[in-house]
Amino acid sequence: MSITLLRRLRPDSKRNKIYRAFRELGRVKRAMVLLRYISD
């Protein structure tokens, strides 16, 4: 099961909705960290 998930999350699976969702979540999290750093 985990092997299947890892295959689907490879960077070459750009059309995969799960991959795109995790990528966007990472971008949001990075932006939040940067904003907190700037505000301090």
PDB file of N, CA, C and O in Angstrom, chain B, residues numbered from 101:
ATOM      1  N   MET B 101       0.823  -1.201   0.000  1.00  0.00           N
ATOM      2  CA  MET B 101       0.000   0.000   0.000  1.00  0.00           C
ATOM      3  C   MET B 101       0.861   1.257   0.000  1.00  0.00           C
ATOM      4  O   MET B 101       0.606   2.168  -0.788  1.00  0.00           O
ATOM      5  N   SER B 102       1.877   1.332   0.864  1.00  0.00           N
ATOM      6  CA  SER B 102       2.716   2.522   0.908  1.00  0.00           C
ATOM      7  C   SER B 102       3.537   2.670  -0.371  1.00  0.00           C
ATOM      8  O   SER B 102       3.833   3.790  -0.788  1.00  0.00           O
ATOM      9  N   ILE B 103       3.905   1.561  -0.992  1.00  0.00           N
ATOM     10  CA  ILE B 103       4.654   1.634  -2.252  1.00  0.00           C
ATOM     11  C   ILE B 103       3.788   2.261  -3.332  1.00  0.00           C
ATOM     12  O   ILE B 103       4.270   3.066  -4.129  1.00  0.00           O
ATOM     13  N   THR B 104       2.525   1.900  -3.361  1.00  0.00           N
ATOM     14  CA  THR B 104       1.605   2.482  -4.334  1.00  0.00           C
ATOM     15  C   THR B 104       1.468   3.979  -4.122  1.00  0.00           C
ATOM     16  O   THR B 104       1.459   4.747  -5.084  1.00  0.00           O
ATOM     17  N   LEU B 105       1.361   4.397  -2.873  1.00  0.00           N
ATOM     18  CA  LEU B 105       1.246   5.828  -2.564  1.00  0.00           C
ATOM     19  C   LEU B 105       2.503   6.567  -2.981  1.00  0.00           C
ATOM     20  O   LEU B 105       2.420   7.652  -3.557  1.00  0.00           O
ATOM     21  N   LEU B 106       3.669   5.995  -2.699  1.00  0.00           N
ATOM     22  CA  LEU B 106       4.917   6.647  -3.081  1.00  0.00           C
ATOM     23  C   LEU B 106       5.043   6.767  -4.593  1.00  0.00           C
ATOM     24  O   LEU B 106       5.541   7.773  -5.098  1.00  0.00           O
ATOM     25  N   ARG B 107       4.601   5.760  -5.307  1.00  0.00           N
ATOM     26  CA  ARG B 107       4.632   5.842  -6.778  1.00  0.00           C
ATOM     27  C   ARG B 107       3.752   6.969  -7.279  1.00  0.00           C
ATOM     28  O   ARG B 107       4.102   7.667  -8.230  1.00  0.00           O
ATOM     29  N   ARG B 108       2.614   7.143  -6.638  1.00  0.00           N
ATOM     30  CA  ARG B 108       1.697   8.198  -7.083  1.00  0.00           C
ATOM     31  C   ARG B 108       2.188   9.589  -6.726  1.00  0.00           C
ATOM     32  O   ARG B 108       1.777  10.568  -7.349  1.00  0.00           O
ATOM     33  N   LEU B 109       3.059   9.692  -5.736  1.00  0.00           N
ATOM     34  CA  LEU B 109       3.538  10.999  -5.303  1.00  0.00           C
ATOM     35  C   LEU B 109       4.861  11.395  -5.934  1.00  0.00           C
ATOM     36  O   LEU B 109       5.471  12.386  -5.530  1.00  0.00           O
ATOM     37  N   ARG B 110       5.306  10.638  -6.911  1.00  0.00           N
ATOM     38  CA  ARG B 110       6.553  10.999  -7.591  1.00  0.00           C
ATOM     39  C   ARG B 110       6.362  12.308  -8.350  1.00  0.00           C
ATOM     40  O   ARG B 110       5.257  12.612  -8.799  1.00  0.00           O
ATOM     41  N   PRO B 111       7.432  13.078  -8.493  1.00  0.00           N
ATOM     42  CA  PRO B 111       7.315  14.363  -9.204  1.00  0.00           C
ATOM     43  C   PRO B 111       6.864  14.229 -10.656  1.00  0.00           C
ATOM     44  O   PRO B 111       6.317  15.180 -11.213  1.00  0.00           O
ATOM     45  N   ASP B 112       7.079  13.074 -11.281  1.00  0.00           N
ATOM     46  CA  ASP B 112       6.657  12.951 -12.678  1.00  0.00           C
ATOM     47  C   ASP B 112       5.159  12.694 -12.806  1.00  0.00           C
ATOM     48  O   ASP B 112       4.647  12.589 -13.921  1.00  0.00           O
ATOM     49  N   SER B 113       4.450  12.590 -11.685  1.00  0.00           N
ATOM     50  CA  SER B 113       2.999  12.384 -11.731  1.00  0.00           C
ATOM     51  C   SER B 113       2.285  13.712 -11.498  1.00  0.00           C
ATOM     52  O   SER B 113       1.443  13.820 -10.607  1.00  0.00           O
ATOM     53  N   LYS B 114       2.614  14.698 -12.281  1.00  0.00           N
ATOM     54  CA  LYS B 114       2.102  16.056 -12.096  1.00  0.00           C
ATOM     55  C   LYS B 114       0.587  16.131 -12.255  1.00  0.00           C
ATOM     56  O   LYS B 114      -0.044  17.034 -11.705  1.00  0.00           O
ATOM     57  N   ARG B 115      -0.002  15.202 -12.993  1.00  0.00           N
ATOM     58  CA  ARG B 115      -1.440  15.255 -13.207  1.00  0.00           C
ATOM     59  C   ARG B 115      -2.211  14.608 -12.060  1.00  0.00           C
ATOM     60  O   ARG B 115      -3.440  14.674 -12.026  1.00  0.00           O
ATOM     61  N   ASN B 116      -1.509  13.993 -11.134  1.00  0.00           N
ATOM     62  CA  ASN B 116      -2.155  13.338 -10.001  1.00  0.00           C
ATOM     63  C   ASN B 116      -2.662  14.383  -9.012  1.00  0.00           C
ATOM     64  O   ASN B 116      -1.916  15.273  -8.601  1.00  0.00           O
ATOM     65  N   LYS B 117      -3.920  14.272  -8.637  1.00  0.00           N
ATOM     66  CA  LYS B 117      -4.528  15.273  -7.750  1.00  0.00           C
ATOM     67  C   LYS B 117      -3.916  15.257  -6.356  1.00  0.00           C
ATOM     68  O   LYS B 117      -3.760  16.309  -5.736  1.00  0.00           O
ATOM     69  N   ILE B 118      -3.567  14.076  -5.859  1.00  0.00           N
ATOM     70  CA  ILE B 118      -2.964  13.987  -4.520  1.00  0.00           C
ATOM     71  C   ILE B 118      -1.609  14.676  -4.518  1.00  0.00           C
ATOM     72  O   ILE B 118      -1.284  15.412  -3.587  1.00  0.00           O
ATOM     73  N   TYR B 119      -0.821  14.440  -5.556  1.00  0.00           N
ATOM     74  CA  TYR B 119       0.495  15.069  -5.652  1.00  0.00           C
ATOM     75  C   TYR B 119       0.348  16.585  -5.672  1.00  0.00           C
ATOM     76  O   TYR B 119       1.062  17.291  -4.961  1.00  0.00           O
ATOM     77  N   ARG B 120      -0.567  17.078  -6.478  1.00  0.00           N
ATOM     78  CA  ARG B 120      -0.762  18.528  -6.564  1.00  0.00           C
ATOM     79  C   ARG B 120      -1.239  19.114  -5.244  1.00  0.00           C
ATOM     80  O   ARG B 120      -0.818  20.206  -4.862  1.00  0.00           O
ATOM     81  N   ALA B 121      -2.118  18.394  -4.538  1.00  0.00           N
ATOM     82  CA  ALA B 121      -2.628  18.887  -3.253  1.00  0.00           C
ATOM     83  C   ALA B 121      -1.496  18.996  -2.233  1.00  0.00           C
ATOM     84  O   ALA B 121      -1.394  20.000  -1.528  1.00  0.00           O
ATOM     85  N   PHE B 122      -0.640  17.965  -2.147  1.00  0.00           N
ATOM     86  CA  PHE B 122       0.474  18.023  -1.205  1.00  0.00           C
ATOM     87  C   PHE B 122       1.475  19.105  -1.586  1.00  0.00           C
ATOM     88  O   PHE B 122       2.060  19.747  -0.714  1.00  0.00           O
ATOM     89  N   ARG B 123       1.672  19.307  -2.875  1.00  0.00           N
ATOM     90  CA  ARG B 123       2.594  20.357  -3.321  1.00  0.00           C
ATOM     91  C   ARG B 123       2.072  21.727  -2.907  1.00  0.00           C
ATOM     92  O   ARG B 123       2.832  22.561  -2.416  1.00  0.00           O
ATOM     93  N   GLU B 124       0.787  21.958  -3.103  1.00  0.00           N
ATOM     94  CA  GLU B 124       0.200  23.240  -2.719  1.00  0.00           C
ATOM     95  C   GLU B 124       0.226  23.421  -1.206  1.00  0.00           C
ATOM     96  O   GLU B 124       0.472  24.522  -0.714  1.00  0.00           O
ATOM     97  N   LEU B 125      -0.025  22.356  -0.477  1.00  0.00           N
ATOM     98  CA  LEU B 125       0.038  22.430   0.982  1.00  0.00           C
ATOM     99  C   LEU B 125       1.445  22.817   1.439  1.00  0.00           C
ATOM    100  O   LEU B 125       1.603  23.606   2.371  1.00  0.00           O
ATOM    101  N   GLY B 126       2.450  22.268   0.791  1.00  0.00           N
ATOM    102  CA  GLY B 126       3.829  22.627   1.108  1.00  0.00           C
ATOM    103  C   GLY B 126       4.117  24.088   0.827  1.00  0.00           C
ATOM    104  O   GLY B 126       4.828  24.746   1.588  1.00  0.00           O
ATOM    105  N   ARG B 127       3.569  24.592  -0.259  1.00  0.00           N
ATOM    106  CA  ARG B 127       3.770  26.006  -0.594  1.00  0.00           C
ATOM    107  C   ARG B 127       3.113  26.910   0.443  1.00  0.00           C
ATOM    108  O   ARG B 127       3.689  27.921   0.845  1.00  0.00           O
ATOM    109  N   VAL B 128       1.911  26.548   0.873  1.00  0.00           N
ATOM    110  CA  VAL B 128       1.209  27.351   1.882  1.00  0.00           C
ATOM    111  C   VAL B 128       1.987  27.348   3.192  1.00  0.00           C
ATOM    112  O   VAL B 128       2.155  28.386   3.831  1.00  0.00           O
ATOM    113  N   LYS B 129       2.460  26.168   3.582  1.00  0.00           N
ATOM    114  CA  LYS B 129       3.209  26.060   4.832  1.00  0.00           C
ATOM    115  C   LYS B 129       4.489  26.885   4.777  1.00  0.00           C
ATOM    116  O   LYS B 129       4.840  27.554   5.749  1.00  0.00           O
ATOM    117  N   ARG B 130       5.184  26.839   3.650  1.00  0.00           N
ATOM    118  CA  ARG B 130       6.416  27.622   3.495  1.00  0.00           C
ATOM    119  C   ARG B 130       6.113  29.112   3.565  1.00  0.00           C
ATOM    120  O   ARG B 130       6.867  29.869   4.176  1.00  0.00           O
ATOM    121  N   ALA B 131       5.018  29.538   2.948  1.00  0.00           N
ATOM    122  CA  ALA B 131       4.653  30.952   2.983  1.00  0.00           C
ATOM    123  C   ALA B 131       4.339  31.389   4.410  1.00  0.00           C
ATOM    124  O   ALA B 131       4.711  32.488   4.818  1.00  0.00           O
ATOM    125  N   MET B 132       3.657  30.535   5.167  1.00  0.00           N
ATOM    126  CA  MET B 132       3.335  30.875   6.552  1.00  0.00           C
ATOM    127  C   MET B 132       4.594  31.019   7.395  1.00  0.00           C
ATOM    128  O   MET B 132       4.683  31.925   8.224  1.00  0.00           O
ATOM    129  N   VAL B 133       5.562  30.144   7.195  1.00  0.00           N
ATOM    130  CA  VAL B 133       6.822  30.229   7.938  1.00  0.00           C
ATOM    131  C   VAL B 133       7.541  31.528   7.595  1.00  0.00           C
ATOM    132  O   VAL B 133       8.047  32.216   8.482  1.00  0.00           O
ATOM    133  N   LEU B 134       7.585  31.861   6.312  1.00  0.00           N
ATOM    134  CA  LEU B 134       8.249  33.102   5.905  1.00  0.00           C
ATOM    135  C   LEU B 134       7.553  34.332   6.479  1.00  0.00           C
ATOM    136  O   LEU B 134       8.212  35.273   6.919  1.00  0.00           O
ATOM    137  N   LEU B 135       6.229  34.323   6.473  1.00  0.00           N
ATOM    138  CA  LEU B 135       5.495  35.474   7.017  1.00  0.00           C
ATOM    139  C   LEU B 135       5.723  35.623   8.516  1.00  0.00           C
ATOM    140  O   LEU B 135       5.866  36.739   9.016  1.00  0.00           O
ATOM    141  N   ARG B 136       5.758  34.505   9.233  1.00  0.00           N
ATOM    142  CA  ARG B 136       6.055  34.598  10.673  1.00  0.00           C
ATOM    143  C   ARG B 136       7.465  35.127  10.918  1.00  0.00           C
ATOM    144  O   ARG B 136       7.685  35.930  11.825  1.00  0.00           O
ATOM    145  N   TYR B 137       8.410  34.674  10.110  1.00  0.00           N
ATOM    146  CA  TYR B 137       9.789  35.116  10.255  1.00  0.00           C
ATOM    147  C   TYR B 137       9.890  36.617   9.998  1.00  0.00           C
ATOM    148  O   TYR B 137      10.581  37.330  10.726  1.00  0.00           O
ATOM    149  N   ILE B 138       9.209  37.091   8.973  1.00  0.00           N
ATOM    150  CA  ILE B 138       9.256  38.517   8.635  1.00  0.00           C
ATOM    151  C   ILE B 138       8.581  39.358   9.716  1.00  0.00           C
ATOM    152  O   ILE B 138       9.042  40.455  10.032  1.00  0.00           O
ATOM    153  N   SER B 139       7.490  38.843  10.282  1.00  0.00           N
ATOM    154  CA  SER B 139       6.769  39.640  11.283  1.00  0.00           C
ATOM    155  C   SER B 139       7.500  39.730  12.622  1.00  0.00           C
ATOM    156  O   SER B 139       7.226  40.628  13.417  1.00  0.00           O
ATOM    157  N   ASP B 140       8.423  38.809  12.874  1.00  0.00           N
ATOM    158  CA  ASP B 140       9.168  38.825  14.147  1.00  0.00           C
ATOM    159  C   ASP B 140      10.316  39.763  14.139  1.00  0.00           C
ATOM    160  O   ASP B 140      11.027  39.878  15.137  1.00  0.00           O
TER     161      ASP B 140
END
